[in-house]
Amino acid sequence: MTRVLKVLLAPSLGGILAAALALNAAANAGENMRPLETSLQAAFDRGELKGLHEVLVIHKGEVLAESFFDGEDQNWGQPLGKRSFDAESLHDIRSVTKSIVSLLYGIALSEGKVPDLETPLVSLFPQYADLAKDEERQRIKVHHALSMQMGMEWDENLPYSDPRNSEIQMENAPDRYRFILDRPIVTPPGQGWTYSGGAVALIGKLIADGTGKSLDDYAAEKLFGPLGISRFEWARGPDGTLSAASGLRMTARDLARIGQMIANGGSFENRQIVPEDWLKASITPHADIDGGQIRYGYLWWLSGKGSPAILPAAWAAGFGNGGQRLTVYPGEDLVVIVLAGNYNLQDAWRVPVSVIVDHVAPAVFK
């Protein structure tokens, strides 16, 4: 079900972002494409960006591109057929949802509604007293879930259409939280990184329990509403639980609002939405992946130790199955949104990387 918030955009939202997007729409209506839009369209026509649906690039308040491409799409795994996209189109953002859940945890933490990061996770689930007796499990803290360093057995390398995928097993389990916390421990917490939708499910549960609100209601009140985001969908698993790992559907423009807030230190329209200290902690590296070629914060992917010359600025990003990307270059006031339909393809990363490296970077980092 689509959430429609009765939120009127503040007059100030007729400022930089809204005005820039309005001008962009007028330009596109007149077929006066910007150079970056022309570059993207040509690459798409050559078959170099297969499955691409939308690109929105905003640099220092200026829209460099807002492009749409027809293609096959899904709604959390359910085929939608071929779609024509526009500025109002809701789109799966899949695991970019994780990064948004990180923002929600930071807000709730500042309100004293969720546990401190050093709290043992299993102690927060008293219904599993047998698991709490395990000293090894007591060593797994909240921050280990946020940085995906819980040390538990978990495998999401299989396609999400495969029932052996750990996230799919979690979704189908009679008790998802016990399923996660009962996984075998394979490494000491904090000593190894393993991608885990289960870790985010635990974080989502802590937010819901601590605030007394469902994730979507809390997001609507504390994050989306203040940003002027009026429409979104949040998928539920078979047990009716909102998917903290991958369930959000949003528009590219609304993702850009989140990106601009991050680029502005958690502030939007002169209002602090996400505590700045939490945002800094979230986009500080807490885990190295592949020897530091890429790093991980608190549910945010981060640039590696040595970025290629063509991408000289540090970035933070949410990545999602199928080629979804919310990428922010805080030091450059640059936000890049990529939405695509290459779900469950191992090389789905190639399209968003090509958009940024082959098209956005040359236009911005001249």
C-alpha positions as CSV (number, residue, x, y, z in Angstrom):
1,M,0.0,0.0,0.0
2,T,1.3,3.4,-0.9
3,R,1.8,5.8,2.1
4,V,0.5,9.2,1.3
5,L,1.4,11.7,4.0
6,K,-0.6,14.9,4.5
7,V,2.5,17.0,4.4
8,L,2.5,20.3,2.6
9,L,5.9,21.3,1.2
10,A,7.3,24.3,3.1
11,P,7.6,27.4,1.0
12,S,11.4,27.1,1.2
13,L,11.2,23.9,-0.8
14,G,10.4,26.1,-3.7
15,G,14.1,27.0,-3.4
16,I,17.1,25.3,-4.8
17,L,16.0,21.7,-5.3
18,A,12.4,22.3,-6.3
19,A,13.2,25.2,-8.5
20,A,16.0,23.3,-10.2
21,L,13.8,20.3,-10.8
22,A,11.0,22.5,-12.2
23,L,13.4,24.1,-14.6
24,N,14.7,20.6,-15.6
25,A,11.1,19.4,-16.3
26,A,10.5,22.5,-18.5
27,A,13.8,21.9,-20.3
28,N,12.9,18.3,-21.0
29,A,9.5,19.2,-22.1
30,G,11.1,21.4,-24.7
31,E,13.5,18.6,-25.7
32,N,16.4,20.8,-24.7
33,M,18.5,18.1,-23.2
34,R,21.5,19.0,-21.0
35,P,24.9,17.6,-22.1
36,L,24.9,14.9,-19.4
37,E,21.4,13.8,-20.4
38,T,22.5,13.6,-24.0
39,S,25.5,11.5,-23.0
40,L,23.4,9.1,-21.0
41,Q,20.8,8.8,-23.8
42,A,23.4,8.0,-26.4
43,A,25.0,5.3,-24.2
44,F,21.6,3.8,-23.5
45,D,20.8,3.8,-27.2
46,R,24.1,2.0,-27.9
47,G,23.1,-0.7,-25.5
48,E,25.8,0.3,-22.9
49,L,23.4,0.9,-20.1
50,K,20.9,-2.0,-20.3
51,G,18.2,-2.0,-17.7
52,L,18.7,1.6,-16.7
53,H,15.5,3.3,-15.6
54,E,16.3,6.7,-14.1
55,V,19.2,9.0,-13.4
56,L,19.1,12.1,-11.3
57,V,22.3,14.2,-10.7
58,I,22.3,17.3,-8.6
59,H,25.5,19.3,-8.1
60,K,25.6,22.3,-5.9
61,G,21.9,22.8,-6.3
62,E,22.0,22.5,-10.1
63,V,20.3,19.6,-11.9
64,L,22.8,18.2,-14.3
65,A,20.6,15.4,-15.5
66,E,17.1,13.9,-14.9
67,S,16.7,11.1,-17.4
68,F,14.1,8.3,-17.8
69,F,14.3,5.1,-19.8
70,D,11.6,2.5,-20.4
71,G,12.2,-1.0,-19.2
72,E,11.0,-4.1,-17.4
73,D,10.5,-3.7,-13.7
74,Q,9.5,-5.4,-10.4
75,N,7.9,-4.6,-7.1
76,W,9.9,-6.6,-4.5
77,G,10.3,-9.5,-6.8
78,Q,6.8,-9.4,-8.5
79,P,7.1,-8.6,-12.2
80,L,5.4,-5.4,-13.3
81,G,6.1,-5.7,-17.0
82,K,7.6,-2.9,-19.1
83,R,7.2,0.5,-17.5
84,S,7.6,4.1,-18.7
85,F,9.1,6.1,-15.9
86,D,8.7,9.8,-14.9
87,A,9.4,12.0,-11.9
88,E,6.4,10.6,-10.0
89,S,7.3,6.9,-10.5
90,L,7.8,4.9,-7.3
91,H,10.7,2.5,-7.8
92,D,12.2,-0.3,-5.7
93,I,15.3,0.9,-4.0
94,R,16.0,-2.5,-2.4
95,S,19.0,-2.5,-0.1
96,V,19.3,1.3,-0.2
97,T,16.6,0.8,2.4
98,K,19.4,-0.3,4.8
99,S,21.1,3.1,4.7
100,I,17.8,4.8,5.4
101,V,17.3,2.5,8.4
102,S,20.7,3.7,9.6
103,L,19.4,7.3,9.5
104,L,16.3,6.3,11.5
105,Y,18.5,4.6,14.2
106,G,20.5,7.7,14.6
107,I,17.4,9.8,15.1
108,A,16.0,7.4,17.6
109,L,19.3,7.2,19.4
110,S,19.3,11.0,19.8
111,E,15.9,10.7,21.4
112,G,17.0,8.0,23.8
113,K,14.6,5.5,22.3
114,V,17.1,2.8,21.2
115,P,20.0,1.1,22.9
116,D,23.5,2.4,23.1
117,L,25.8,0.9,20.4
118,E,27.8,-1.1,23.1
119,T,24.7,-3.0,24.2
120,P,24.9,-6.8,23.7
121,L,22.3,-7.6,21.0
122,V,21.0,-10.8,22.5
123,S,20.2,-9.1,25.7
124,L,17.7,-6.9,23.8
125,F,15.7,-10.0,22.9
126,P,14.8,-11.5,26.3
127,Q,12.4,-13.9,24.8
128,Y,15.5,-15.9,23.7
129,A,16.9,-16.6,27.1
130,D,18.6,-19.8,25.9
131,L,20.6,-17.8,23.4
132,A,21.5,-15.2,26.0
133,K,23.3,-17.9,28.0
134,D,25.9,-18.2,25.2
135,E,28.9,-16.1,26.2
136,E,30.0,-15.9,22.5
137,R,26.7,-14.4,21.5
138,Q,26.9,-11.9,24.4
139,R,29.9,-10.4,22.7
140,I,27.9,-9.3,19.7
141,K,27.0,-5.6,20.2
142,V,24.6,-3.3,18.4
143,H,27.4,-1.7,16.5
144,H,28.4,-5.0,15.1
145,A,25.0,-5.3,13.5
146,L,25.2,-1.7,12.1
147,S,28.6,-2.5,10.6
148,M,27.7,-6.1,9.5
149,Q,30.5,-7.6,11.6
150,M,28.4,-9.9,13.8
151,G,30.6,-12.9,13.0
152,M,27.6,-15.2,12.3
153,E,27.0,-17.5,9.4
154,W,25.1,-15.7,6.7
155,D,25.0,-16.1,2.9
156,E,23.3,-13.7,0.5
157,N,25.6,-14.5,-2.5
158,L,22.8,-16.6,-4.0
159,P,20.1,-14.8,-6.0
160,Y,17.2,-13.5,-3.9
161,S,15.0,-15.8,-6.0
162,D,16.8,-18.8,-4.4
163,P,15.2,-20.1,-1.2
164,R,18.7,-21.0,0.1
165,N,19.6,-17.3,0.3
166,S,19.9,-16.4,4.0
167,E,17.6,-13.3,3.7
168,I,14.9,-15.4,2.0
169,Q,15.3,-18.1,4.7
170,M,14.8,-15.3,7.3
171,E,11.7,-14.0,5.5
172,N,10.2,-17.5,5.5
173,A,11.2,-18.5,9.0
174,P,8.4,-18.8,11.7
175,D,10.4,-16.4,13.9
176,R,12.8,-14.2,11.9
177,Y,14.6,-12.7,14.9
178,R,15.4,-16.1,16.5
179,F,16.5,-17.3,13.0
180,I,19.1,-14.5,12.9
181,L,20.3,-14.6,16.4
182,D,20.6,-18.4,16.4
183,R,23.0,-18.6,13.4
184,P,26.3,-20.3,14.0
185,I,29.2,-18.0,15.0
186,V,32.0,-18.4,12.6
187,T,34.3,-15.5,13.5
188,P,34.7,-13.3,16.6
189,P,32.5,-10.2,16.3
190,G,34.2,-7.2,14.7
191,Q,36.9,-9.3,13.0
192,G,35.1,-10.1,9.7
193,W,32.5,-8.4,7.4
194,T,29.6,-10.4,6.1
195,Y,26.7,-8.8,4.2
196,S,23.6,-9.4,6.2
197,G,20.0,-8.4,5.8
198,G,19.5,-10.2,9.1
199,A,21.6,-7.6,10.9
200,V,19.4,-4.8,9.5
201,A,16.2,-6.7,10.5
202,L,17.5,-6.6,14.1
203,I,18.2,-2.9,13.9
204,G,14.7,-2.3,12.5
205,K,13.2,-4.3,15.3
206,L,15.1,-2.2,17.9
207,I,13.7,1.0,16.3
208,A,10.2,-0.3,16.2
209,D,10.3,-1.5,19.8
210,G,12.1,1.6,21.2
211,T,9.8,4.1,19.5
212,G,6.6,2.1,19.8
213,K,6.0,2.8,16.1
214,S,6.3,0.8,13.0
215,L,9.3,1.7,10.8
216,D,7.1,3.4,8.2
217,D,5.3,5.5,10.7
218,Y,8.5,6.5,12.4
219,A,10.1,7.3,9.1
220,A,7.1,9.3,8.1
221,E,7.2,11.4,11.2
222,K,10.9,11.9,11.7
223,L,12.6,11.7,8.3
224,F,10.3,11.6,5.3
225,G,7.8,14.2,6.5
226,P,10.4,16.8,7.5
227,L,12.0,16.3,4.0
228,G,8.7,16.9,2.2
229,I,8.6,13.2,1.1
230,S,4.9,12.5,0.6
231,R,4.7,9.1,-1.1
232,F,6.4,5.8,-0.5
233,E,5.8,2.1,-0.2
234,W,7.4,-0.3,2.3
235,A,7.0,-4.0,1.6
236,R,6.2,-6.6,4.2
237,G,7.4,-10.1,4.5
238,P,5.1,-13.2,4.7
239,D,4.7,-12.6,8.5
240,G,3.6,-9.0,8.0
241,T,6.8,-7.5,9.2
242,L,8.2,-4.5,7.2
243,S,11.4,-5.4,5.5
244,A,14.1,-3.2,7.0
245,A,16.6,-4.7,4.6
246,S,15.1,-4.0,1.2
247,G,11.5,-3.0,1.3
248,L,11.3,0.6,0.3
249,R,9.9,2.1,-2.9
250,M,10.5,5.8,-3.6
251,T,10.9,8.3,-6.3
252,A,14.3,9.4,-7.5
253,R,13.6,13.0,-6.5
254,D,12.8,12.0,-2.9
255,L,16.0,9.9,-2.7
256,A,17.8,13.1,-3.8
257,R,16.2,15.0,-0.9
258,I,17.8,12.4,1.4
259,G,21.1,12.7,-0.4
260,Q,21.1,16.5,-0.2
261,M,20.4,16.3,3.5
262,I,23.4,14.0,3.9
263,A,25.6,16.3,1.9
264,N,24.5,19.1,4.2
265,G,25.5,17.3,7.4
266,G,22.0,16.0,8.2
267,S,20.3,19.4,7.8
268,F,17.6,20.3,5.3
269,E,15.9,23.6,4.9
270,N,17.6,25.0,8.1
271,R,16.4,22.1,10.2
272,Q,18.6,19.4,11.6
273,I,16.9,16.1,10.6
274,V,19.6,13.6,11.4
275,P,22.1,14.4,14.2
276,E,25.4,15.4,12.6
277,D,27.5,13.3,15.0
278,W,25.5,10.2,14.0
279,L,25.9,11.0,10.3
280,K,29.7,11.4,10.8
281,A,29.9,8.1,12.6
282,S,27.7,6.4,10.0
283,I,30.0,7.4,7.1
284,T,33.2,6.7,9.0
285,P,34.7,3.4,7.9
286,H,34.2,0.6,10.4
287,A,35.1,-2.3,8.1
288,D,37.4,-2.9,5.1
289,I,36.1,-5.0,2.2
290,D,38.4,-6.7,-0.3
291,G,41.4,-5.3,1.3
292,G,40.0,-1.8,1.6
293,Q,39.1,-1.3,-2.0
294,I,35.7,-0.5,-0.6
295,R,34.7,0.2,3.0
296,Y,31.6,0.0,5.2
297,G,30.2,2.3,7.8
298,Y,26.9,1.9,9.7
299,L,24.8,0.5,6.9
300,W,26.6,2.8,4.3
301,W,29.0,1.7,1.6
302,L,32.1,4.0,1.5
303,S,34.9,4.8,-0.9
304,G,38.0,2.8,-0.6
305,K,41.4,3.8,0.8
306,G,42.6,5.0,-2.6
307,S,40.0,6.3,-5.0
308,P,40.8,6.3,-8.7
309,A,42.0,9.6,-10.1
310,I,38.7,10.0,-12.1
311,L,36.8,9.9,-8.8
312,P,38.9,12.1,-6.5
313,A,36.2,12.8,-3.9
314,A,35.1,10.6,-1.0
315,W,31.6,9.2,-1.3
316,A,29.0,7.4,0.8
317,A,26.3,5.3,-0.9
318,G,23.4,3.0,-0.5
319,F,23.5,0.0,-2.9
320,G,20.5,-2.0,-3.9
321,N,19.8,-5.2,-5.9
322,G,19.3,-4.5,-9.6
323,G,21.5,-1.5,-9.8
324,Q,19.9,0.9,-7.3
325,R,22.2,3.6,-6.0
326,L,22.0,6.7,-3.8
327,T,25.5,8.1,-3.9
328,V,26.6,11.3,-2.1
329,Y,29.9,13.2,-2.4
330,P,29.6,15.3,0.8
331,G,32.6,17.5,0.0
332,E,31.4,18.2,-3.5
333,D,27.7,18.8,-2.7
334,L,27.0,16.1,-5.3
335,V,24.1,13.6,-5.3
336,V,23.7,10.9,-7.9
337,I,20.6,8.7,-8.0
338,V,20.5,5.6,-10.3
339,L,17.5,3.3,-10.5
340,A,17.6,0.2,-12.7
341,G,15.8,-3.1,-13.3
342,N,18.7,-5.6,-13.4
343,Y,17.4,-7.5,-10.4
344,N,19.3,-10.6,-9.3
345,L,22.0,-10.2,-12.0
346,Q,25.6,-10.6,-10.6
347,D,26.8,-7.8,-12.8
348,A,24.0,-5.4,-12.0
349,W,26.6,-3.1,-10.5
350,R,28.1,-2.3,-13.9
351,V,25.3,0.1,-14.9
352,P,25.4,2.5,-11.9
353,V,29.2,2.4,-12.0
354,S,29.3,3.2,-15.7
355,V,26.8,6.1,-15.1
356,I,29.1,7.6,-12.5
357,V,32.5,6.8,-13.9
358,D,31.8,7.3,-17.6
359,H,29.3,10.1,-17.5
360,V,28.9,11.9,-14.2
361,A,32.6,12.1,-13.3
362,P,33.8,13.7,-16.5
363,A,31.0,16.3,-16.2
364,V,31.7,17.2,-12.6
365,F,35.4,16.4,-11.9
366,K,36.9,18.3,-14.8
